[in-house]
Amino acid sequence: SQDAARLDRLMAARGVPSIGGTPLFRLYKTPDAAALQTHLATHKIWSRVFPYDPTWLRLGLPAPDQWDRVEGAFA
């Protein structure tokens, strides 16, 4: 749950609020989830978009040694 909160803070600081999830996967609302997914993919971060809501993006929690890469994707 601490890592889920950490990812939520990271995303919120970039204007992407959490709208739910579990301790392993987080769901975020962004104006263009597909564009954010493409950006994350360039940093080798897998995410999921939903065809029924183009504003939803799901991220899994990174492994403990991968936080720098996730944070770097938003630098």
SEVEXBA-784496 format. One record per atom (N, C-alpha, C): residue number from 1; atom name; residue in one letter; x, y, z. Coordinates in steps of 0.2 Angstrom, whole numbers. Layout:
BEGIN
<node><num>NUM</num><atome>CA</atome><residu>A</residu><u>X</u><v>Y</v><w>Z</w></node>
...
//
This chain:
BEGIN
<node><num>1</num><atome>N</atome><residu>S</residu><u>4</u><v>-6</v><w>0</w></node>
<node><num>1</num><atome>CA</atome><residu>S</residu><u>0</u><v>0</v><w>0</w></node>
<node><num>1</num><atome>C</atome><residu>S</residu><u>4</u><v>6</v><w>0</w></node>
<node><num>2</num><atome>N</atome><residu>Q</residu><u>10</u><v>6</v><w>3</w></node>
<node><num>2</num><atome>CA</atome><residu>Q</residu><u>15</u><v>12</v><w>3</w></node>
<node><num>2</num><atome>C</atome><residu>Q</residu><u>17</u><v>13</v><w>-4</w></node>
<node><num>3</num><atome>N</atome><residu>D</residu><u>18</u><v>8</v><w>-8</w></node>
<node><num>3</num><atome>CA</atome><residu>D</residu><u>21</u><v>9</v><w>-15</w></node>
<node><num>3</num><atome>C</atome><residu>D</residu><u>15</u><v>12</v><w>-19</w></node>
<node><num>4</num><atome>N</atome><residu>A</residu><u>9</u><v>9</v><w>-18</w></node>
<node><num>4</num><atome>CA</atome><residu>A</residu><u>3</u><v>12</v><w>-22</w></node>
<node><num>4</num><atome>C</atome><residu>A</residu><u>2</u><v>19</v><w>-20</w></node>
<node><num>5</num><atome>N</atome><residu>A</residu><u>3</u><v>21</v><w>-14</w></node>
<node><num>5</num><atome>CA</atome><residu>A</residu><u>2</u><v>29</v><w>-12</w></node>
<node><num>5</num><atome>C</atome><residu>A</residu><u>8</u><v>32</v><w>-15</w></node>
<node><num>6</num><atome>N</atome><residu>R</residu><u>14</u><v>30</v><w>-16</w></node>
<node><num>6</num><atome>CA</atome><residu>R</residu><u>20</u><v>33</v><w>-19</w></node>
<node><num>6</num><atome>C</atome><residu>R</residu><u>18</u><v>34</v><w>-26</w></node>
<node><num>7</num><atome>N</atome><residu>L</residu><u>16</u><v>29</v><w>-30</w></node>
<node><num>7</num><atome>CA</atome><residu>L</residu><u>14</u><v>30</v><w>-37</w></node>
<node><num>7</num><atome>C</atome><residu>L</residu><u>8</u><v>35</v><w>-38</w></node>
<node><num>8</num><atome>N</atome><residu>D</residu><u>3</u><v>35</v><w>-33</w></node>
<node><num>8</num><atome>CA</atome><residu>D</residu><u>-2</u><v>40</v><w>-34</w></node>
<node><num>8</num><atome>C</atome><residu>D</residu><u>1</u><v>47</v><w>-33</w></node>
<node><num>9</num><atome>N</atome><residu>R</residu><u>5</u><v>48</v><w>-28</w></node>
<node><num>9</num><atome>CA</atome><residu>R</residu><u>8</u><v>55</v><w>-27</w></node>
<node><num>9</num><atome>C</atome><residu>R</residu><u>12</u><v>57</v><w>-33</w></node>
<node><num>10</num><atome>N</atome><residu>L</residu><u>16</u><v>52</v><w>-36</w></node>
<node><num>10</num><atome>CA</atome><residu>L</residu><u>20</u><v>54</v><w>-42</w></node>
<node><num>10</num><atome>C</atome><residu>L</residu><u>16</u><v>56</v><w>-48</w></node>
<node><num>11</num><atome>N</atome><residu>M</residu><u>10</u><v>52</v><w>-49</w></node>
<node><num>11</num><atome>CA</atome><residu>M</residu><u>6</u><v>54</v><w>-55</w></node>
<node><num>11</num><atome>C</atome><residu>M</residu><u>2</u><v>60</v><w>-53</w></node>
<node><num>12</num><atome>N</atome><residu>A</residu><u>0</u><v>61</v><w>-47</w></node>
<node><num>12</num><atome>CA</atome><residu>A</residu><u>-4</u><v>67</v><w>-45</w></node>
<node><num>12</num><atome>C</atome><residu>A</residu><u>0</u><v>74</v><w>-46</w></node>
<node><num>13</num><atome>N</atome><residu>A</residu><u>7</u><v>73</v><w>-45</w></node>
<node><num>13</num><atome>CA</atome><residu>A</residu><u>11</u><v>79</v><w>-45</w></node>
<node><num>13</num><atome>C</atome><residu>A</residu><u>12</u><v>81</v><w>-53</w></node>
<node><num>14</num><atome>N</atome><residu>R</residu><u>10</u><v>76</v><w>-57</w></node>
<node><num>14</num><atome>CA</atome><residu>R</residu><u>10</u><v>78</v><w>-64</w></node>
<node><num>14</num><atome>C</atome><residu>R</residu><u>3</u><v>79</v><w>-67</w></node>
<node><num>15</num><atome>N</atome><residu>G</residu><u>-2</u><v>80</v><w>-63</w></node>
<node><num>15</num><atome>CA</atome><residu>G</residu><u>-9</u><v>82</v><w>-65</w></node>
<node><num>15</num><atome>C</atome><residu>G</residu><u>-13</u><v>76</v><w>-67</w></node>
<node><num>16</num><atome>N</atome><residu>V</residu><u>-11</u><v>70</v><w>-65</w></node>
<node><num>16</num><atome>CA</atome><residu>V</residu><u>-15</u><v>64</v><w>-67</w></node>
<node><num>16</num><atome>C</atome><residu>V</residu><u>-17</u><v>60</v><w>-60</w></node>
<node><num>17</num><atome>N</atome><residu>P</residu><u>-23</u><v>62</v><w>-58</w></node>
<node><num>17</num><atome>CA</atome><residu>P</residu><u>-26</u><v>59</v><w>-52</w></node>
<node><num>17</num><atome>C</atome><residu>P</residu><u>-28</u><v>52</v><w>-52</w></node>
<node><num>18</num><atome>N</atome><residu>S</residu><u>-27</u><v>49</v><w>-46</w></node>
<node><num>18</num><atome>CA</atome><residu>S</residu><u>-29</u><v>42</v><w>-46</w></node>
<node><num>18</num><atome>C</atome><residu>S</residu><u>-37</u><v>42</v><w>-45</w></node>
<node><num>19</num><atome>N</atome><residu>I</residu><u>-40</u><v>37</v><w>-48</w></node>
<node><num>19</num><atome>CA</atome><residu>I</residu><u>-47</u><v>36</v><w>-47</w></node>
<node><num>19</num><atome>C</atome><residu>I</residu><u>-49</u><v>29</v><w>-45</w></node>
<node><num>20</num><atome>N</atome><residu>G</residu><u>-44</u><v>26</v><w>-42</w></node>
<node><num>20</num><atome>CA</atome><residu>G</residu><u>-45</u><v>19</v><w>-39</w></node>
<node><num>20</num><atome>C</atome><residu>G</residu><u>-39</u><v>14</v><w>-41</w></node>
<node><num>21</num><atome>N</atome><residu>G</residu><u>-41</u><v>8</v><w>-39</w></node>
<node><num>21</num><atome>CA</atome><residu>G</residu><u>-36</u><v>3</v><w>-40</w></node>
<node><num>21</num><atome>C</atome><residu>G</residu><u>-36</u><v>-2</v><w>-35</w></node>
<node><num>22</num><atome>N</atome><residu>T</residu><u>-30</u><v>-6</v><w>-35</w></node>
<node><num>22</num><atome>CA</atome><residu>T</residu><u>-29</u><v>-11</v><w>-29</w></node>
<node><num>22</num><atome>C</atome><residu>T</residu><u>-22</u><v>-9</v><w>-27</w></node>
<node><num>23</num><atome>N</atome><residu>P</residu><u>-19</u><v>-13</v><w>-22</w></node>
<node><num>23</num><atome>CA</atome><residu>P</residu><u>-12</u><v>-12</v><w>-20</w></node>
<node><num>23</num><atome>C</atome><residu>P</residu><u>-7</u><v>-14</v><w>-25</w></node>
<node><num>24</num><atome>N</atome><residu>L</residu><u>-9</u><v>-17</v><w>-31</w></node>
<node><num>24</num><atome>CA</atome><residu>L</residu><u>-4</u><v>-19</v><w>-36</w></node>
<node><num>24</num><atome>C</atome><residu>L</residu><u>-5</u><v>-15</v><w>-42</w></node>
<node><num>25</num><atome>N</atome><residu>F</residu><u>-11</u><v>-13</v><w>-44</w></node>
<node><num>25</num><atome>CA</atome><residu>F</residu><u>-13</u><v>-9</v><w>-50</w></node>
<node><num>25</num><atome>C</atome><residu>F</residu><u>-16</u><v>-3</v><w>-48</w></node>
<node><num>26</num><atome>N</atome><residu>R</residu><u>-15</u><v>3</v><w>-51</w></node>
<node><num>26</num><atome>CA</atome><residu>R</residu><u>-18</u><v>9</v><w>-50</w></node>
<node><num>26</num><atome>C</atome><residu>R</residu><u>-21</u><v>11</v><w>-56</w></node>
<node><num>27</num><atome>N</atome><residu>L</residu><u>-27</u><v>15</v><w>-56</w></node>
<node><num>27</num><atome>CA</atome><residu>L</residu><u>-31</u><v>18</v><w>-61</w></node>
<node><num>27</num><atome>C</atome><residu>L</residu><u>-31</u><v>25</v><w>-61</w></node>
<node><num>28</num><atome>N</atome><residu>Y</residu><u>-29</u><v>28</v><w>-66</w></node>
<node><num>28</num><atome>CA</atome><residu>Y</residu><u>-28</u><v>35</v><w>-67</w></node>
<node><num>28</num><atome>C</atome><residu>Y</residu><u>-33</u><v>38</v><w>-72</w></node>
<node><num>29</num><atome>N</atome><residu>K</residu><u>-34</u><v>45</v><w>-71</w></node>
<node><num>29</num><atome>CA</atome><residu>K</residu><u>-38</u><v>48</v><w>-76</w></node>
<node><num>29</num><atome>C</atome><residu>K</residu><u>-34</u><v>54</v><w>-79</w></node>
<node><num>30</num><atome>N</atome><residu>T</residu><u>-34</u><v>54</v><w>-86</w></node>
<node><num>30</num><atome>CA</atome><residu>T</residu><u>-29</u><v>58</v><w>-89</w></node>
<node><num>30</num><atome>C</atome><residu>T</residu><u>-33</u><v>60</v><w>-96</w></node>
<node><num>31</num><atome>N</atome><residu>P</residu><u>-32</u><v>66</v><w>-98</w></node>
<node><num>31</num><atome>CA</atome><residu>P</residu><u>-36</u><v>68</v><w>-104</w></node>
<node><num>31</num><atome>C</atome><residu>P</residu><u>-35</u><v>64</v><w>-110</w></node>
<node><num>32</num><atome>N</atome><residu>D</residu><u>-29</u><v>61</v><w>-111</w></node>
<node><num>32</num><atome>CA</atome><residu>D</residu><u>-28</u><v>57</v><w>-117</w></node>
<node><num>32</num><atome>C</atome><residu>D</residu><u>-23</u><v>51</v><w>-115</w></node>
<node><num>33</num><atome>N</atome><residu>A</residu><u>-27</u><v>46</v><w>-113</w></node>
<node><num>33</num><atome>CA</atome><residu>A</residu><u>-23</u><v>40</v><w>-110</w></node>
<node><num>33</num><atome>C</atome><residu>A</residu><u>-19</u><v>37</v><w>-115</w></node>
<node><num>34</num><atome>N</atome><residu>A</residu><u>-21</u><v>37</v><w>-121</w></node>
<node><num>34</num><atome>CA</atome><residu>A</residu><u>-17</u><v>33</v><w>-127</w></node>
<node><num>34</num><atome>C</atome><residu>A</residu><u>-10</u><v>37</v><w>-128</w></node>
<node><num>35</num><atome>N</atome><residu>A</residu><u>-10</u><v>44</v><w>-127</w></node>
<node><num>35</num><atome>CA</atome><residu>A</residu><u>-4</u><v>48</v><w>-128</w></node>
<node><num>35</num><atome>C</atome><residu>A</residu><u>0</u><v>46</v><w>-122</w></node>
<node><num>36</num><atome>N</atome><residu>L</residu><u>-2</u><v>46</v><w>-116</w></node>
<node><num>36</num><atome>CA</atome><residu>L</residu><u>2</u><v>44</v><w>-110</w></node>
<node><num>36</num><atome>C</atome><residu>L</residu><u>5</u><v>37</v><w>-111</w></node>
<node><num>37</num><atome>N</atome><residu>Q</residu><u>1</u><v>33</v><w>-113</w></node>
<node><num>37</num><atome>CA</atome><residu>Q</residu><u>3</u><v>26</v><w>-114</w></node>
<node><num>37</num><atome>C</atome><residu>Q</residu><u>9</u><v>26</v><w>-119</w></node>
<node><num>38</num><atome>N</atome><residu>T</residu><u>8</u><v>29</v><w>-124</w></node>
<node><num>38</num><atome>CA</atome><residu>T</residu><u>14</u><v>30</v><w>-129</w></node>
<node><num>38</num><atome>C</atome><residu>T</residu><u>20</u><v>32</v><w>-126</w></node>
<node><num>39</num><atome>N</atome><residu>H</residu><u>19</u><v>38</v><w>-122</w></node>
<node><num>39</num><atome>CA</atome><residu>H</residu><u>25</u><v>41</v><w>-119</w></node>
<node><num>39</num><atome>C</atome><residu>H</residu><u>28</u><v>36</v><w>-114</w></node>
<node><num>40</num><atome>N</atome><residu>L</residu><u>24</u><v>33</v><w>-110</w></node>
<node><num>40</num><atome>CA</atome><residu>L</residu><u>27</u><v>28</v><w>-105</w></node>
<node><num>40</num><atome>C</atome><residu>L</residu><u>30</u><v>22</v><w>-109</w></node>
<node><num>41</num><atome>N</atome><residu>A</residu><u>28</u><v>20</v><w>-114</w></node>
<node><num>41</num><atome>CA</atome><residu>A</residu><u>31</u><v>14</v><w>-118</w></node>
<node><num>41</num><atome>C</atome><residu>A</residu><u>38</u><v>16</v><w>-121</w></node>
<node><num>42</num><atome>N</atome><residu>T</residu><u>39</u><v>22</v><w>-122</w></node>
<node><num>42</num><atome>CA</atome><residu>T</residu><u>46</u><v>24</v><w>-124</w></node>
<node><num>42</num><atome>C</atome><residu>T</residu><u>51</u><v>23</v><w>-119</w></node>
<node><num>43</num><atome>N</atome><residu>H</residu><u>48</u><v>23</v><w>-112</w></node>
<node><num>43</num><atome>CA</atome><residu>H</residu><u>52</u><v>22</v><w>-107</w></node>
<node><num>43</num><atome>C</atome><residu>H</residu><u>52</u><v>15</v><w>-104</w></node>
<node><num>44</num><atome>N</atome><residu>K</residu><u>49</u><v>10</v><w>-108</w></node>
<node><num>44</num><atome>CA</atome><residu>K</residu><u>48</u><v>3</v><w>-107</w></node>
<node><num>44</num><atome>C</atome><residu>K</residu><u>44</u><v>2</v><w>-101</w></node>
<node><num>45</num><atome>N</atome><residu>I</residu><u>39</u><v>6</v><w>-100</w></node>
<node><num>45</num><atome>CA</atome><residu>I</residu><u>34</u><v>5</v><w>-95</w></node>
<node><num>45</num><atome>C</atome><residu>I</residu><u>27</u><v>3</v><w>-98</w></node>
<node><num>46</num><atome>N</atome><residu>W</residu><u>25</u><v>-3</v><w>-96</w></node>
<node><num>46</num><atome>CA</atome><residu>W</residu><u>19</u><v>-5</v><w>-99</w></node>
<node><num>46</num><atome>C</atome><residu>W</residu><u>13</u><v>-3</v><w>-95</w></node>
<node><num>47</num><atome>N</atome><residu>S</residu><u>8</u><v>-1</v><w>-99</w></node>
<node><num>47</num><atome>CA</atome><residu>S</residu><u>2</u><v>2</v><w>-96</w></node>
<node><num>47</num><atome>C</atome><residu>S</residu><u>-4</u><v>-1</v><w>-100</w></node>
<node><num>48</num><atome>N</atome><residu>R</residu><u>-10</u><v>0</v><w>-97</w></node>
<node><num>48</num><atome>CA</atome><residu>R</residu><u>-16</u><v>-2</v><w>-101</w></node>
<node><num>48</num><atome>C</atome><residu>R</residu><u>-21</u><v>4</v><w>-102</w></node>
<node><num>49</num><atome>N</atome><residu>V</residu><u>-24</u><v>4</v><w>-108</w></node>
<node><num>49</num><atome>CA</atome><residu>V</residu><u>-29</u><v>9</v><w>-109</w></node>
<node><num>49</num><atome>C</atome><residu>V</residu><u>-36</u><v>5</v><w>-110</w></node>
<node><num>50</num><atome>N</atome><residu>F</residu><u>-41</u><v>8</v><w>-109</w></node>
<node><num>50</num><atome>CA</atome><residu>F</residu><u>-48</u><v>5</v><w>-110</w></node>
<node><num>50</num><atome>C</atome><residu>F</residu><u>-52</u><v>8</v><w>-115</w></node>
<node><num>51</num><atome>N</atome><residu>P</residu><u>-54</u><v>3</v><w>-120</w></node>
<node><num>51</num><atome>CA</atome><residu>P</residu><u>-57</u><v>6</v><w>-126</w></node>
<node><num>51</num><atome>C</atome><residu>P</residu><u>-64</u><v>9</v><w>-124</w></node>
<node><num>52</num><atome>N</atome><residu>Y</residu><u>-67</u><v>8</v><w>-118</w></node>
<node><num>52</num><atome>CA</atome><residu>Y</residu><u>-73</u><v>11</v><w>-117</w></node>
<node><num>52</num><atome>C</atome><residu>Y</residu><u>-73</u><v>17</v><w>-113</w></node>
<node><num>53</num><atome>N</atome><residu>D</residu><u>-66</u><v>19</v><w>-111</w></node>
<node><num>53</num><atome>CA</atome><residu>D</residu><u>-65</u><v>26</v><w>-108</w></node>
<node><num>53</num><atome>C</atome><residu>D</residu><u>-58</u><v>28</v><w>-110</w></node>
<node><num>54</num><atome>N</atome><residu>P</residu><u>-58</u><v>33</v><w>-115</w></node>
<node><num>54</num><atome>CA</atome><residu>P</residu><u>-51</u><v>35</v><w>-117</w></node>
<node><num>54</num><atome>C</atome><residu>P</residu><u>-47</u><v>39</v><w>-112</w></node>
<node><num>55</num><atome>N</atome><residu>T</residu><u>-50</u><v>40</v><w>-106</w></node>
<node><num>55</num><atome>CA</atome><residu>T</residu><u>-46</u><v>44</v><w>-101</w></node>
<node><num>55</num><atome>C</atome><residu>T</residu><u>-43</u><v>40</v><w>-96</w></node>
<node><num>56</num><atome>N</atome><residu>W</residu><u>-45</u><v>33</v><w>-96</w></node>
<node><num>56</num><atome>CA</atome><residu>W</residu><u>-42</u><v>29</v><w>-91</w></node>
<node><num>56</num><atome>C</atome><residu>W</residu><u>-36</u><v>26</v><w>-93</w></node>
<node><num>57</num><atome>N</atome><residu>L</residu><u>-31</u><v>25</v><w>-88</w></node>
<node><num>57</num><atome>CA</atome><residu>L</residu><u>-24</u><v>22</v><w>-89</w></node>
<node><num>57</num><atome>C</atome><residu>L</residu><u>-23</u><v>18</v><w>-83</w></node>
<node><num>58</num><atome>N</atome><residu>R</residu><u>-21</u><v>12</v><w>-84</w></node>
<node><num>58</num><atome>CA</atome><residu>R</residu><u>-19</u><v>8</v><w>-78</w></node>
<node><num>58</num><atome>C</atome><residu>R</residu><u>-12</u><v>6</v><w>-78</w></node>
<node><num>59</num><atome>N</atome><residu>L</residu><u>-9</u><v>7</v><w>-72</w></node>
<node><num>59</num><atome>CA</atome><residu>L</residu><u>-2</u><v>5</v><w>-71</w></node>
<node><num>59</num><atome>C</atome><residu>L</residu><u>-1</u><v>0</v><w>-65</w></node>
<node><num>60</num><atome>N</atome><residu>G</residu><u>3</u><v>-4</v><w>-66</w></node>
<node><num>60</num><atome>CA</atome><residu>G</residu><u>5</u><v>-9</v><w>-61</w></node>
<node><num>60</num><atome>C</atome><residu>G</residu><u>11</u><v>-6</v><w>-57</w></node>
<node><num>61</num><atome>N</atome><residu>L</residu><u>12</u><v>-8</v><w>-51</w></node>
<node><num>61</num><atome>CA</atome><residu>L</residu><u>17</u><v>-5</v><w>-47</w></node>
<node><num>61</num><atome>C</atome><residu>L</residu><u>24</u><v>-7</v><w>-49</w></node>
<node><num>62</num><atome>N</atome><residu>P</residu><u>29</u><v>-3</v><w>-50</w></node>
<node><num>62</num><atome>CA</atome><residu>P</residu><u>35</u><v>-5</v><w>-52</w></node>
<node><num>62</num><atome>C</atome><residu>P</residu><u>39</u><v>-9</v><w>-47</w></node>
<node><num>63</num><atome>N</atome><residu>A</residu><u>43</u><v>-13</v><w>-49</w></node>
<node><num>63</num><atome>CA</atome><residu>A</residu><u>48</u><v>-17</v><w>-44</w></node>
<node><num>63</num><atome>C</atome><residu>A</residu><u>52</u><v>-12</v><w>-40</w></node>
<node><num>64</num><atome>N</atome><residu>P</residu><u>54</u><v>-14</v><w>-34</w></node>
<node><num>64</num><atome>CA</atome><residu>P</residu><u>58</u><v>-10</v><w>-30</w></node>
<node><num>64</num><atome>C</atome><residu>P</residu><u>64</u><v>-6</v><w>-33</w></node>
<node><num>65</num><atome>N</atome><residu>D</residu><u>67</u><v>-10</v><w>-38</w></node>
<node><num>65</num><atome>CA</atome><residu>D</residu><u>73</u><v>-7</v><w>-41</w></node>
<node><num>65</num><atome>C</atome><residu>D</residu><u>71</u><v>-3</v><w>-48</w></node>
<node><num>66</num><atome>N</atome><residu>Q</residu><u>65</u><v>-2</v><w>-49</w></node>
<node><num>66</num><atome>CA</atome><residu>Q</residu><u>63</u><v>1</v><w>-55</w></node>
<node><num>66</num><atome>C</atome><residu>Q</residu><u>60</u><v>8</v><w>-54</w></node>
<node><num>67</num><atome>N</atome><residu>W</residu><u>59</u><v>11</v><w>-48</w></node>
<node><num>67</num><atome>CA</atome><residu>W</residu><u>56</u><v>17</v><w>-47</w></node>
<node><num>67</num><atome>C</atome><residu>W</residu><u>60</u><v>23</v><w>-50</w></node>
<node><num>68</num><atome>N</atome><residu>D</residu><u>67</u><v>22</v><w>-51</w></node>
<node><num>68</num><atome>CA</atome><residu>D</residu><u>70</u><v>28</v><w>-54</w></node>
<node><num>68</num><atome>C</atome><residu>D</residu><u>68</u><v>28</v><w>-62</w></node>
<node><num>69</num><atome>N</atome><residu>R</residu><u>67</u><v>23</v><w>-65</w></node>
<node><num>69</num><atome>CA</atome><residu>R</residu><u>65</u><v>23</v><w>-72</w></node>
<node><num>69</num><atome>C</atome><residu>R</residu><u>58</u><v>26</v><w>-72</w></node>
<node><num>70</num><atome>N</atome><residu>V</residu><u>53</u><v>24</v><w>-68</w></node>
<node><num>70</num><atome>CA</atome><residu>V</residu><u>47</u><v>27</v><w>-68</w></node>
<node><num>70</num><atome>C</atome><residu>V</residu><u>47</u><v>34</v><w>-67</w></node>
<node><num>71</num><atome>N</atome><residu>E</residu><u>50</u><v>36</v><w>-62</w></node>
<node><num>71</num><atome>CA</atome><residu>E</residu><u>51</u><v>44</v><w>-60</w></node>
<node><num>71</num><atome>C</atome><residu>E</residu><u>54</u><v>47</v><w>-66</w></node>
<node><num>72</num><atome>N</atome><residu>G</residu><u>59</u><v>44</v><w>-69</w></node>
<node><num>72</num><atome>CA</atome><residu>G</residu><u>63</u><v>47</v><w>-75</w></node>
<node><num>72</num><atome>C</atome><residu>G</residu><u>58</u><v>48</v><w>-81</w></node>
<node><num>73</num><atome>N</atome><residu>A</residu><u>53</u><v>44</v><w>-82</w></node>
<node><num>73</num><atome>CA</atome><residu>A</residu><u>48</u><v>45</v><w>-87</w></node>
<node><num>73</num><atome>C</atome><residu>A</residu><u>44</u><v>51</v><w>-87</w></node>
<node><num>74</num><atome>N</atome><residu>F</residu><u>44</u><v>54</v><w>-81</w></node>
<node><num>74</num><atome>CA</atome><residu>F</residu><u>40</u><v>60</v><w>-79</w></node>
<node><num>74</num><atome>C</atome><residu>F</residu><u>45</u><v>66</v><w>-78</w></node>
<node><num>75</num><atome>N</atome><residu>A</residu><u>51</u><v>65</v><w>-79</w></node>
<node><num>75</num><atome>CA</atome><residu>A</residu><u>56</u><v>71</v><w>-77</w></node>
<node><num>75</num><atome>C</atome><residu>A</residu><u>56</u><v>76</v><w>-83</w></node>
//
